Amino acid sequence: MASAILNIEDAASIRSFAQKLTADFPALNVVINNAGIMRPENLVTQSADVADAEAIITTNLLGPIRLTAAMLPHLLKQPHATIMTVSSGLAFLPMAITPTYNATKAAIHSWSQTLRYQLKSTNVDVVELVPPYVQTELMGSGQAADPRAMPLKDYLAETIEILKTQPNATEVLVERVKPLRFAEHNGKEKYDAFFQQFNDAMMAPH
């Protein structure tokens, strides 16, 4: 198994990485845009330079856009190819303590939809993974042990099963994320109540 490293925050690094990768692996036909950072932000007290917000946008949004742009000419030459993006349930029901993270994931969802539409007559599929709150270290070691989060092994198993059994799915939704994904379908009043309930629960000690 081979590996390669790039700086997802640097546009030039992404371009050189894509050139080397496609030269070394001419049959490569899948790109998974999975890099992401998640940081709490207090919009009332944050400093004027908004460094955290800029870093989150650069990694979570510009990174996938730049990497996909660099890889797409190669993918279009393959008999079949897939671009997989990772958004979040928070793209649809935001968590108040991570405002920029939510915004980048909402943008990734919108961008994935439009990318899929623009590529509809090509050989490249666009698949969006929409994770719920999962036991990873995205926001530190506490998240990995948080009983409110879905165990990582369970999330991976359910996701793989969906990919196997629903090969034409454009969004991969485990059952646990569906209340977030479809929250707005219940109307504004119920959405507002769910938003309040969800954020109160996430802010509560555990």
C-alpha positions, 0 to 999 in steps of 0.5 A: 500500500502506497501513501502520499502527503499534501498540505491541504491548506496550500493551493500549490501543494495540492496541484503538485500532489495531484500531478504526482499522484496521477502520474504514479497511479494512472488508473486512480479513479476515486477521490475522497474529500475527507480532511476537516477541522472543527473548532469551537468559536465564540462569535461575541468574544473572538478576535478581529483576525478570525484566524480559526474561521479562516483556517476552517474555511481553508481546510474544509471548503477550499481544500476539497474545491482545490483538490477536486479541480486538480484531480477532475481532468484525470478522473474524466479520462477514466472509464468510471470515477467517483468523487466522494465529499464528506459533509455533516448532519450539522450542514442541516441543523447547525451546532451553535458552538461551531458556527464556521464548521457548520457553514463549511459543511453546508457549503460542501453539501451545496457544492456537491449538488451542483458538482453532481449536476454539472457532471451528470453526463460524464463518467464521474459520480459524486457521492456525499457522506453525511455523518452524524456525531461520531466518536472520533477525535475531531474535537479532542479526545473527549469526543471519542469517549462521548456516549452521545456520539455514535461509535465509530465502528458502528458508523463505518459498518452502516456506511459500508453496508449502504455503499454496498446495497445502494450503489446509486445513492447520492447521499449516504445517510445512516439512520442516526443522521436522518433527524438532522438531515430532514429537520427542516421537512417538519416546518419552521416551528418544529425545526426551531424547537429541535434546533433549541433542544439539540443545542441545549443537549450538546451544551449540557455536561456529560 
